[in-house]
Amino acid sequence: MSVKETVITIIAEQALLDPSDVTPDSTIDSLGLDSMGFVECIFAFEEAFDTQIPFNANDPDGNEFDISNVAAIISGIEQLVQDNAA
């Protein structure tokens, strides 16, 4: 499964949605995820990709990891995976 497919699947599972309902333009809020739900996504991303996501749940707007929409999350994780492979 690609990074994109994995991220969408994880977000859909946490939001109790079908993966087809999660688009690159979707925001965490528009998908109905609260902060605890998104933290669960972060843990699942870290496990799925064997990486650390630079995200602080206590300061979601002050993070270097862009969570503005699903496309940004996918892009950020792709970069982390690439950096870890180097």
FIRODO-778731 format. One record per atom (N, C-alpha, C, O): residue number from 0; residue in three letters; atom name; x, y, z. Coordinates in Angstrom, 3 decimals, padded with zeros to 6 digits. Example, Ala and Ser with C-alpha at 12.3 -4.5 7.8 and 13.67 -1.06 7.14 Angstrom:
BEGIN
+-----+-----+----+----------+----------+----------+
!   k !   r !  a !        x !        y !        z !
+-----+-----+----+----------+----------+----------+
!   0 ! ALA !  N !  013.190 ! -005.690 !  007.800 !
!   0 ! ALA ! CA !  012.300 ! -004.500 !  007.800 !
!   0 ! ALA !  C !  013.200 ! -003.300 !  007.800 !
!   0 ! ALA !  O !  014.236 ! -003.319 !  008.465 !
!   1 ! SER !  N !  012.850 ! -002.250 !  007.080 !
!   1 ! SER ! CA !  013.670 ! -001.060 !  007.140 !
!   1 ! SER !  C !  012.900 !  000.030 !  007.870 !
!   1 ! SER !  O !  013.409 !  001.138 !  008.039 !
+-----+-----+----+----------+----------+----------+
REM end
This chain:
BEGIN
+-----+-----+----+----------+----------+----------+
!   k !   r !  a !        x !        y !        z !
+-----+-----+----+----------+----------+----------+
!   0 ! MET !  N !  000.849 ! -001.175 !  000.000 !
!   0 ! MET ! CA !  000.000 !  000.000 !  000.000 !
!   0 ! MET !  C !  000.897 !  001.242 !  000.000 !
!   0 ! MET !  O !  001.920 !  001.266 !  000.683 !
!   1 ! SER !  N !  000.523 !  002.250 ! -000.748 !
!   1 ! SER ! CA !  001.298 !  003.480 ! -000.821 !
!   1 ! SER !  C !  001.119 !  004.303 !  000.453 !
!   1 ! SER !  O !  000.234 !  004.032 !  001.265 !
!   2 ! VAL !  N !  001.974 !  005.311 !  000.612 !
!   2 ! VAL ! CA !  001.839 !  006.222 !  001.752 !
!   2 ! VAL !  C !  000.457 !  006.865 !  001.717 !
!   2 ! VAL !  O ! -000.229 !  006.931 !  002.737 !
!   3 ! LYS !  N !  000.056 !  007.332 !  000.558 !
!   3 ! LYS ! CA ! -001.248 !  008.001 !  000.423 !
!   3 ! LYS !  C ! -002.378 !  007.077 !  000.856 !
!   3 ! LYS !  O ! -003.237 !  007.475 !  001.642 !
!   4 ! GLU !  N ! -002.383 !  005.842 !  000.349 !
!   4 ! GLU ! CA ! -003.445 !  004.896 !  000.679 !
!   4 ! GLU !  C ! -003.452 !  004.566 !  002.174 !
!   4 ! GLU !  O ! -004.513 !  004.462 !  002.790 !
!   5 ! THR !  N ! -002.267 !  004.405 !  002.743 !
!   5 ! THR ! CA ! -002.167 !  004.072 !  004.161 !
!   5 ! THR !  C ! -002.677 !  005.217 !  005.025 !
!   5 ! THR !  O ! -003.440 !  004.997 !  005.966 !
!   6 ! VAL !  N ! -002.256 !  006.446 !  004.706 !
!   6 ! VAL ! CA ! -002.699 !  007.616 !  005.470 !
!   6 ! VAL !  C ! -004.218 !  007.752 !  005.385 !
!   6 ! VAL !  O ! -004.878 !  007.961 !  006.402 !
!   7 ! ILE !  N ! -004.766 !  007.638 !  004.202 !
!   7 ! ILE ! CA ! -006.212 !  007.772 !  004.022 !
!   7 ! ILE !  C ! -006.953 !  006.673 !  004.785 !
!   7 ! ILE !  O ! -007.980 !  006.934 !  005.410 !
!   8 ! THR !  N ! -006.438 !  005.456 !  004.735 !
!   8 ! THR ! CA ! -007.067 !  004.345 !  005.448 !
!   8 ! THR !  C ! -007.070 !  004.586 !  006.952 !
!   8 ! THR !  O ! -008.085 !  004.372 !  007.616 !
!   9 ! ILE !  N ! -005.936 !  005.033 !  007.492 !
!   9 ! ILE ! CA ! -005.838 !  005.303 !  008.931 !
!   9 ! ILE !  C ! -006.801 !  006.413 !  009.343 !
!   9 ! ILE !  O ! -007.520 !  006.280 !  010.334 !
!  10 ! ILE !  N ! -006.814 !  007.499 !  008.589 !
!  10 ! ILE ! CA ! -007.712 !  008.615 !  008.916 !
!  10 ! ILE !  C ! -009.166 !  008.162 !  008.828 !
!  10 ! ILE !  O ! -009.970 !  008.489 !  009.701 !
!  11 ! ALA !  N ! -009.508 !  007.414 !  007.782 !
!  11 ! ALA ! CA ! -010.887 !  006.942 !  007.613 !
!  11 ! ALA !  C ! -011.304 !  006.053 !  008.785 !
!  11 ! ALA !  O ! -012.422 !  006.167 !  009.288 !
!  12 ! GLU !  N ! -010.399 !  005.166 !  009.217 !
!  12 ! GLU ! CA ! -010.723 !  004.290 !  010.349 !
!  12 ! GLU !  C ! -010.999 !  005.106 !  011.613 !
!  12 ! GLU !  O ! -011.951 !  004.818 !  012.339 !
!  13 ! GLN !  N ! -010.181 !  006.113 !  011.878 !
!  13 ! GLN ! CA ! -010.369 !  006.925 !  013.077 !
!  13 ! GLN !  C ! -011.626 !  007.786 !  012.993 !
!  13 ! GLN !  O ! -012.277 !  008.038 !  014.007 !
!  14 ! ALA !  N ! -011.967 !  008.236 !  011.791 !
!  14 ! ALA ! CA ! -013.143 !  009.097 !  011.604 !
!  14 ! ALA !  C ! -014.419 !  008.286 !  011.369 !
!  14 ! ALA !  O ! -015.500 !  008.849 !  011.199 !
!  15 ! LEU !  N ! -014.280 !  006.950 !  011.363 !
!  15 ! LEU ! CA ! -015.412 !  006.061 !  011.115 !
!  15 ! LEU !  C ! -016.073 !  006.375 !  009.770 !
!  15 ! LEU !  O ! -017.296 !  006.455 !  009.656 !
!  16 ! LEU !  N ! -015.218 !  006.550 !  008.759 !
!  16 ! LEU ! CA ! -015.684 !  006.848 !  007.409 !
!  16 ! LEU !  C ! -015.152 !  005.798 !  006.441 !
!  16 ! LEU !  O ! -014.248 !  005.030 !  006.771 !
!  17 ! ASP !  N ! -015.716 !  005.778 !  005.261 !
!  17 ! ASP ! CA ! -015.179 !  004.972 !  004.178 !
!  17 ! ASP !  C ! -013.972 !  005.723 !  003.611 !
!  17 ! ASP !  O ! -014.012 !  006.950 !  003.510 !
!  18 ! PRO !  N ! -012.900 !  005.015 !  003.241 !
!  18 ! PRO ! CA ! -011.741 !  005.727 !  002.671 !
!  18 ! PRO !  C ! -012.092 !  006.621 !  001.485 !
!  18 ! PRO !  O ! -011.422 !  007.629 !  001.259 !
!  19 ! SER !  N ! -013.112 !  006.278 !  000.738 !
!  19 ! SER ! CA ! -013.502 !  007.110 ! -000.413 !
!  19 ! SER !  C ! -014.052 !  008.470 !  000.021 !
!  19 ! SER !  O ! -014.142 !  009.390 ! -000.792 !
!  20 ! ASP !  N ! -014.422 !  008.602 !  001.305 !
!  20 ! ASP ! CA ! -014.915 !  009.880 !  001.828 !
!  20 ! ASP !  C ! -013.782 !  010.821 !  002.238 !
!  20 ! ASP !  O ! -014.022 !  011.992 !  002.534 !
!  21 ! VAL !  N ! -012.550 !  010.311 !  002.256 !
!  21 ! VAL ! CA ! -011.385 !  011.104 !  002.670 !
!  21 ! VAL !  C ! -010.648 !  011.541 !  001.410 !
!  21 ! VAL !  O ! -010.071 !  010.718 !  000.700 !
!  22 ! THR !  N ! -010.673 !  012.847 !  001.140 !
!  22 ! THR ! CA ! -010.015 !  013.382 ! -000.057 !
!  22 ! THR !  C ! -008.771 !  014.174 !  000.354 !
!  22 ! THR !  O ! -008.634 !  014.553 !  001.517 !
!  23 ! PRO !  N ! -007.873 !  014.423 ! -000.590 !
!  23 ! PRO ! CA ! -006.675 !  015.215 ! -000.264 !
!  23 ! PRO !  C ! -007.005 !  016.600 !  000.304 !
!  23 ! PRO !  O ! -006.229 !  017.141 !  001.092 !
!  24 ! ASP !  N ! -008.131 !  017.170 ! -000.082 !
!  24 ! ASP ! CA ! -008.518 !  018.499 !  000.397 !
!  24 ! ASP !  C ! -009.227 !  018.473 !  001.749 !
!  24 ! ASP !  O ! -009.457 !  019.521 !  002.351 !
!  25 ! SER !  N ! -009.573 !  017.278 !  002.227 !
!  25 ! SER ! CA ! -010.272 !  017.161 !  003.513 !
!  25 ! SER !  C ! -009.396 !  017.675 !  004.646 !
!  25 ! SER !  O ! -008.182 !  017.470 !  004.655 !
!  26 ! THR !  N ! -010.027 !  018.341 !  005.593 !
!  26 ! THR ! CA ! -009.324 !  018.757 !  006.802 !
!  26 ! THR !  C ! -009.715 !  017.812 !  007.928 !
!  26 ! THR !  O ! -010.719 !  017.104 !  007.843 !
!  27 ! ILE !  N ! -008.916 !  017.811 !  008.974 !
!  27 ! ILE ! CA ! -009.220 !  016.974 !  010.129 !
!  27 ! ILE !  C ! -010.601 !  017.338 !  010.682 !
!  27 ! ILE !  O ! -011.391 !  016.457 !  011.022 !
!  28 ! ASP !  N ! -010.885 !  018.629 !  010.769 !
!  28 ! ASP ! CA ! -012.187 !  019.083 !  011.282 !
!  28 ! ASP !  C ! -013.343 !  018.651 !  010.377 !
!  28 ! ASP !  O ! -014.387 !  018.210 !  010.856 !
!  29 ! SER !  N ! -013.143 !  018.785 !  009.065 !
!  29 ! SER ! CA ! -014.231 !  018.447 !  008.141 !
!  29 ! SER !  C ! -014.554 !  016.960 !  008.161 !
!  29 ! SER !  O ! -015.651 !  016.550 !  007.783 !
!  30 ! LEU !  N ! -013.592 !  016.155 !  008.605 !
!  30 ! LEU ! CA ! -013.817 !  014.713 !  008.696 !
!  30 ! LEU !  C ! -014.415 !  014.305 !  010.044 !
!  30 ! LEU !  O ! -014.727 !  013.135 !  010.269 !
!  31 ! GLY !  N ! -014.569 !  015.283 !  010.931 !
!  31 ! GLY ! CA ! -015.180 !  015.017 !  012.219 !
!  31 ! GLY !  C ! -014.237 !  014.442 !  013.257 !
!  31 ! GLY !  O ! -014.685 !  013.903 !  014.269 !
!  32 ! LEU !  N ! -012.931 !  014.549 !  013.019 !
!  32 ! LEU ! CA ! -011.954 !  014.051 !  013.997 !
!  32 ! LEU !  C ! -011.689 !  015.105 !  015.058 !
!  32 ! LEU !  O ! -011.425 !  016.265 !  014.742 !
!  33 ! ASP !  N ! -011.760 !  014.700 !  016.307 !
!  33 ! ASP ! CA ! -011.372 !  015.605 !  017.384 !
!  33 ! ASP !  C ! -009.872 !  015.429 !  017.646 !
!  33 ! ASP !  O ! -009.210 !  014.626 !  016.988 !
!  34 ! SER !  N ! -009.352 !  016.177 !  018.600 !
!  34 ! SER ! CA ! -007.904 !  016.131 !  018.842 !
!  34 ! SER !  C ! -007.453 !  014.748 !  019.291 !
!  34 ! SER !  O ! -006.371 !  014.309 !  018.900 !
!  35 ! MET !  N ! -008.245 !  014.047 !  020.099 !
!  35 ! MET ! CA ! -007.860 !  012.696 !  020.525 !
!  35 ! MET !  C ! -007.848 !  011.737 !  019.345 !
!  35 ! MET !  O ! -006.966 !  010.885 !  019.238 !
!  36 ! GLY !  N ! -008.813 !  011.875 !  018.474 !
!  36 ! GLY ! CA ! -008.857 !  011.032 !  017.277 !
!  36 ! GLY !  C ! -007.655 !  011.253 !  016.399 !
!  36 ! GLY !  O ! -007.100 !  010.310 !  015.834 !
!  37 ! PHE !  N ! -007.245 !  012.527 !  016.284 !
!  37 ! PHE ! CA ! -006.085 !  012.801 !  015.441 !
!  37 ! PHE !  C ! -004.800 !  012.308 !  016.098 !
!  37 ! PHE !  O ! -003.892 !  011.850 !  015.404 !
!  38 ! VAL !  N ! -004.709 !  012.393 !  017.415 !
!  38 ! VAL ! CA ! -003.532 !  011.859 !  018.105 !
!  38 ! VAL !  C ! -003.441 !  010.349 !  017.857 !
!  38 ! VAL !  O ! -002.348 !  009.812 !  017.675 !
!  39 ! GLU !  N ! -004.581 !  009.674 !  017.849 !
!  39 ! GLU ! CA ! -004.587 !  008.242 !  017.529 !
!  39 ! GLU !  C ! -004.068 !  008.017 !  016.105 !
!  39 ! GLU !  O ! -003.358 !  007.045 !  015.847 !
!  40 ! CYS !  N ! -004.423 !  008.916 !  015.184 !
!  40 ! CYS ! CA ! -003.897 !  008.830 !  013.817 !
!  40 ! CYS !  C ! -002.381 !  008.972 !  013.819 !
!  40 ! CYS !  O ! -001.682 !  008.221 !  013.140 !
!  41 ! ILE !  N ! -001.874 !  009.935 !  014.582 !
!  41 ! ILE ! CA ! -000.429 !  010.153 !  014.655 !
!  41 ! ILE !  C !  000.267 !  008.877 !  015.123 !
!  41 ! ILE !  O !  001.261 !  008.457 !  014.530 !
!  42 ! PHE !  N ! -000.256 !  008.260 !  016.189 !
!  42 ! PHE ! CA !  000.331 !  007.010 !  016.684 !
!  42 ! PHE !  C !  000.298 !  005.927 !  015.604 !
!  42 ! PHE !  O !  001.269 !  005.191 !  015.431 !
!  43 ! ALA !  N ! -000.813 !  005.833 !  014.883 !
!  43 ! ALA ! CA ! -000.941 !  004.825 !  013.823 !
!  43 ! ALA !  C !  000.021 !  005.115 !  012.669 !
!  43 ! ALA !  O !  000.600 !  004.191 !  012.098 !
!  44 ! PHE !  N !  000.193 !  006.405 !  012.323 !
!  44 ! PHE ! CA !  001.161 !  006.761 !  011.270 !
!  44 ! PHE !  C !  002.568 !  006.344 !  011.686 !
!  44 ! PHE !  O !  003.316 !  005.761 !  010.900 !
!  45 ! GLU !  N !  002.917 !  006.653 !  012.942 !
!  45 ! GLU ! CA !  004.256 !  006.327 !  013.429 !
!  45 ! GLU !  C !  004.499 !  004.823 !  013.383 !
!  45 ! GLU !  O !  005.585 !  004.375 !  013.014 !
!  46 ! GLU !  N !  003.501 !  004.057 !  013.751 !
!  46 ! GLU ! CA !  003.648 !  002.603 !  013.724 !
!  46 ! GLU !  C !  003.716 !  002.083 !  012.284 !
!  46 ! GLU !  O !  004.557 !  001.240 !  011.971 !
!  47 ! ALA !  N !  002.848 !  002.574 !  011.421 !
!  47 ! ALA ! CA !  002.787 !  002.095 !  010.037 !
!  47 ! ALA !  C !  004.060 !  002.408 !  009.259 !
!  47 ! ALA !  O !  004.495 !  001.616 !  008.423 !
!  48 ! PHE !  N !  004.654 !  003.571 !  009.539 !
!  48 ! PHE ! CA !  005.813 !  004.003 !  008.762 !
!  48 ! PHE !  C !  007.124 !  003.940 !  009.536 !
!  48 ! PHE !  O !  008.165 !  004.358 !  009.029 !
!  49 ! ASP !  N !  007.079 !  003.420 !  010.757 !
!  49 ! ASP ! CA !  008.261 !  003.279 !  011.602 !
!  49 ! ASP !  C !  009.057 !  004.590 !  011.654 !
!  49 ! ASP !  O !  010.251 !  004.630 !  011.357 !
!  50 ! THR !  N !  008.358 !  005.645 !  012.038 !
!  50 ! THR ! CA !  008.974 !  006.964 !  012.108 !
!  50 ! THR !  C !  008.360 !  007.763 !  013.255 !
!  50 ! THR !  O !  007.338 !  007.368 !  013.816 !
!  51 ! GLN !  N !  008.976 !  008.866 !  013.593 !
!  51 ! GLN ! CA !  008.446 !  009.796 !  014.588 !
!  51 ! GLN !  C !  007.838 !  010.984 !  013.860 !
!  51 ! GLN !  O !  008.494 !  011.611 !  013.028 !
!  52 ! ILE !  N !  006.602 !  011.290 !  014.168 !
!  52 ! ILE ! CA !  005.929 !  012.447 !  013.576 !
!  52 ! ILE !  C !  006.170 !  013.635 !  014.504 !
!  52 ! ILE !  O !  005.830 !  013.574 !  015.686 !
!  53 ! PRO !  N !  006.753 !  014.714 !  013.982 !
!  53 ! PRO ! CA !  007.012 !  015.893 !  014.836 !
!  53 ! PRO !  C !  005.736 !  016.697 !  015.086 !
!  53 ! PRO !  O !  005.522 !  017.755 !  014.493 !
!  54 ! PHE !  N !  004.902 !  016.172 !  015.971 !
!  54 ! PHE ! CA !  003.605 !  016.785 !  016.253 !
!  54 ! PHE !  C !  003.413 !  016.881 !  017.757 !
!  54 ! PHE !  O !  003.608 !  015.904 !  018.480 !
!  55 ! ASN !  N !  003.033 !  018.054 !  018.222 !
!  55 ! ASN ! CA !  002.771 !  018.274 !  019.632 !
!  55 ! ASN !  C !  001.274 !  018.555 !  019.784 !
!  55 ! ASN !  O !  000.787 !  019.609 !  019.373 !
!  56 ! ALA !  N !  000.560 !  017.609 !  020.373 !
!  56 ! ALA ! CA ! -000.892 !  017.753 !  020.515 !
!  56 ! ALA !  C ! -001.272 !  018.934 !  021.398 !
!  56 ! ALA !  O ! -002.382 !  019.456 !  021.293 !
!  57 ! ASN !  N ! -000.358 !  019.360 !  022.269 !
!  57 ! ASN ! CA ! -000.637 !  020.501 !  023.137 !
!  57 ! ASN !  C ! -000.539 !  021.832 !  022.398 !
!  57 ! ASN !  O ! -001.027 !  022.852 !  022.882 !
!  58 ! ASP !  N !  000.090 !  021.819 !  021.231 !
!  58 ! ASP ! CA !  000.253 !  023.042 !  020.438 !
!  58 ! ASP !  C !  000.126 !  022.696 !  018.952 !
!  58 ! ASP !  O !  001.099 !  022.823 !  018.209 !
!  59 ! PRO !  N ! -001.073 !  022.256 !  018.501 !
!  59 ! PRO ! CA ! -001.224 !  021.795 !  017.129 !
!  59 ! PRO !  C ! -000.907 !  022.839 !  016.067 !
!  59 ! PRO !  O ! -000.539 !  022.482 !  014.948 !
!  60 ! ASP !  N ! -001.042 !  024.130 !  016.399 !
!  60 ! ASP ! CA ! -000.752 !  025.171 !  015.412 !
!  60 ! ASP !  C !  000.726 !  025.551 !  015.395 !
!  60 ! ASP !  O !  001.177 !  026.215 !  014.462 !
!  61 ! GLY !  N !  001.481 !  025.145 !  016.403 !
!  61 ! GLY ! CA !  002.884 !  025.517 !  016.493 !
!  61 ! GLY !  C !  003.831 !  024.410 !  016.073 !
!  61 ! GLY !  O !  004.986 !  024.379 !  016.498 !
!  62 ! ASN !  N !  003.350 !  023.507 !  015.246 !
!  62 ! ASN ! CA !  004.157 !  022.373 !  014.812 !
!  62 ! ASN !  C !  004.793 !  022.618 !  013.461 !
!  62 ! ASN !  O !  004.271 !  023.364 !  012.633 !
!  63 ! GLU !  N !  005.935 !  021.973 !  013.255 !
!  63 ! GLU ! CA !  006.558 !  022.028 !  011.940 !
!  63 ! GLU !  C !  005.870 !  021.058 !  010.981 !
!  63 ! GLU !  O !  006.062 !  021.144 !  009.768 !
!  64 ! PHE !  N !  005.071 !  020.139 !  011.519 !
!  64 ! PHE ! CA !  004.363 !  019.158 !  010.704 !
!  64 ! PHE !  C !  003.011 !  019.737 !  010.308 !
!  64 ! PHE !  O !  002.171 !  020.004 !  011.168 !
!  65 ! ASP !  N !  002.798 !  019.933 !  009.006 !
!  65 ! ASP ! CA !  001.599 !  020.583 !  008.478 !
!  65 ! ASP !  C !  000.406 !  019.617 !  008.500 !
!  65 ! ASP !  O !  000.435 !  018.567 !  007.858 !
!  66 ! ILE !  N ! -000.627 !  019.983 !  009.240 !
!  66 ! ILE ! CA ! -001.839 !  019.162 !  009.295 !
!  66 ! ILE !  C ! -003.037 !  019.915 !  008.727 !
!  66 ! ILE !  O ! -004.179 !  019.636 !  009.091 !
!  67 ! SER !  N ! -002.776 !  020.872 !  007.830 !
!  67 ! SER ! CA ! -003.858 !  021.712 !  007.316 !
!  67 ! SER !  C ! -004.883 !  020.921 !  006.512 !
!  67 ! SER !  O ! -006.060 !  021.278 !  006.492 !
!  68 ! ASN !  N ! -004.451 !  019.853 !  005.852 !
!  68 ! ASN ! CA ! -005.376 !  018.974 !  005.132 !
!  68 ! ASN !  C ! -004.702 !  017.617 !  004.905 !
!  68 ! ASN !  O ! -003.531 !  017.433 !  005.238 !
!  69 ! VAL !  N ! -005.441 !  016.692 !  004.347 !
!  69 ! VAL ! CA ! -004.922 !  015.333 !  004.149 !
!  69 ! VAL !  C ! -003.723 !  015.337 !  003.201 !
!  69 ! VAL !  O ! -002.760 !  014.604 !  003.426 !
!  70 ! ALA !  N ! -003.769 !  016.143 !  002.156 !
!  70 ! ALA ! CA ! -002.642 !  016.201 !  001.208 !
!  70 ! ALA !  C ! -001.360 !  016.642 !  001.911 !
!  70 ! ALA !  O ! -000.290 !  016.099 !  001.634 !
!  71 ! ALA !  N ! -001.449 !  017.611 !  002.811 !
!  71 ! ALA ! CA ! -000.275 !  018.084 !  003.547 !
!  71 ! ALA !  C !  000.266 !  016.998 !  004.475 !
!  71 ! ALA !  O !  001.478 !  016.845 !  004.621 !
!  72 ! ILE !  N ! -000.636 !  016.253 !  005.094 !
!  72 ! ILE ! CA ! -000.220 !  015.159 !  005.974 !
!  72 ! ILE !  C !  000.502 !  014.085 !  005.158 !
!  72 ! ILE !  O !  001.556 !  013.594 !  005.563 !
!  73 ! ILE !  N ! -000.067 !  013.727 !  004.013 !
!  73 ! ILE ! CA !  000.560 !  012.731 !  003.137 !
!  73 ! ILE !  C !  001.949 !  013.207 !  002.718 !
!  73 ! ILE !  O !  002.917 !  012.450 !  002.786 !
!  74 ! SER !  N !  002.038 !  014.451 !  002.290 !
!  74 ! SER ! CA !  003.318 !  015.013 !  001.849 !
!  74 ! SER !  C !  004.346 !  014.983 !  002.978 !
!  74 ! SER !  O !  005.500 !  014.611 !  002.761 !
!  75 ! GLY !  N !  003.930 !  015.372 !  004.175 !
!  75 ! GLY ! CA !  004.840 !  015.384 !  005.317 !
!  75 ! GLY !  C !  005.349 !  013.995 !  005.660 !
!  75 ! GLY !  O !  006.530 !  013.813 !  005.956 !
!  76 ! ILE !  N !  004.457 !  013.019 !  005.620 !
!  76 ! ILE ! CA !  004.872 !  011.644 !  005.932 !
!  76 ! ILE !  C !  005.772 !  011.095 !  004.828 !
!  76 ! ILE !  O !  006.751 !  010.406 !  005.114 !
!  77 ! GLU !  N !  005.451 !  011.393 !  003.575 !
!  77 ! GLU ! CA !  006.329 !  010.962 !  002.468 !
!  77 ! GLU !  C !  007.738 !  011.504 !  002.668 !
!  77 ! GLU !  O !  008.714 !  010.791 !  002.434 !
!  78 ! GLN !  N !  007.856 !  012.767 !  003.102 !
!  78 ! GLN ! CA !  009.161 !  013.372 !  003.347 !
!  78 ! GLN !  C !  009.873 !  012.682 !  004.498 !
!  78 ! GLN !  O !  011.074 !  012.421 !  004.413 !
!  79 ! LEU !  N !  009.158 !  012.383 !  005.567 !
!  79 ! LEU ! CA !  009.761 !  011.690 !  006.713 !
!  79 ! LEU !  C !  010.267 !  010.305 !  006.319 !
!  79 ! LEU !  O !  011.358 !  009.899 !  006.716 !
!  80 ! VAL !  N !  009.461 !  009.581 !  005.530 !
!  80 ! VAL ! CA !  009.851 !  008.247 !  005.069 !
!  80 ! VAL !  C !  011.096 !  008.349 !  004.202 !
!  80 ! VAL !  O !  012.019 !  007.547 !  004.338 !
!  81 ! GLN !  N !  011.122 !  009.337 !  003.306 !
!  81 ! GLN ! CA !  012.278 !  009.543 !  002.443 !
!  81 ! GLN !  C !  013.523 !  009.906 !  003.264 !
!  81 ! GLN !  O !  014.610 !  009.388 !  003.007 !
!  82 ! ASP !  N !  013.365 !  010.783 !  004.236 !
!  82 ! ASP ! CA !  014.497 !  011.180 !  005.079 !
!  82 ! ASP !  C !  015.035 !  009.991 !  005.881 !
!  82 ! ASP !  O !  016.244 !  009.853 !  006.063 !
!  83 ! ASN !  N !  014.127 !  009.137 !  006.358 !
!  83 ! ASN ! CA !  014.552 !  007.976 !  007.140 !
!  83 ! ASN !  C !  015.266 !  006.942 !  006.281 !
!  83 ! ASN !  O !  016.107 !  006.192 !  006.776 !
!  84 ! ALA !  N !  014.933 !  006.901 !  004.999 !
!  84 ! ALA ! CA !  015.561 !  005.939 !  004.088 !
!  84 ! ALA !  C !  016.975 !  006.375 !  003.697 !
!  84 ! ALA !  O !  017.793 !  005.557 !  003.275 !
!  85 ! ALA !  N !  017.249 !  007.666 !  003.841 !
!  85 ! ALA ! CA !  018.556 !  008.198 !  003.400 !
!  85 ! ALA !  C !  019.659 !  007.890 !  004.399 !
!  85 ! ALA !  O !  020.811 !  008.264 !  004.181 !
+-----+-----+----+----------+----------+----------+
REM end
